[in-house]
């Protein structure tokens, strides 16, 4: 692996990061549809970030982590909403269905709200998104990104932070890192189910993290 640069997220990173999320969550489609779907996902997460860092190799992002301490500013929300709308328009023009993806995301957001209330976690400090390209896993890149976001959250005054995850993600990673499962919700295993089989809230302890 070449030298890895860790830097703040830029708009020029969106395509590569949309491809990573598209490969992860939209393998049922291909080409630009997959990337546009990934960009919609990415922008939906990014609307609530107050910290975003990417791992870059040879100019191309191969990993990203986002966090939220408090509420994002209106400029951030408006910026990512516009990017999301552009990606939705592209997906529809390609013959995909942004409406179907909207229904899924809205169902996820409602389930997440219910889980967070059930968990009792502090809602002000969140690990919003954590994704690393499959070709870069196992190289310590994810661990470095996680250290950086933990230091940010701790510096913002957090003693703990939560993350939403589910059985469509590598949720086991959070248990391997010693995070506590704070809430869990199973969903019906039938043809009408659009949400993952199980959804979780994990909580990470930030006590002792260097500011």
Order of alpha helices (4+ residues) and beta strands (2+ residues): beta-alpha-alpha-beta-beta-alpha-alpha-beta-alpha-beta-alpha-beta-beta
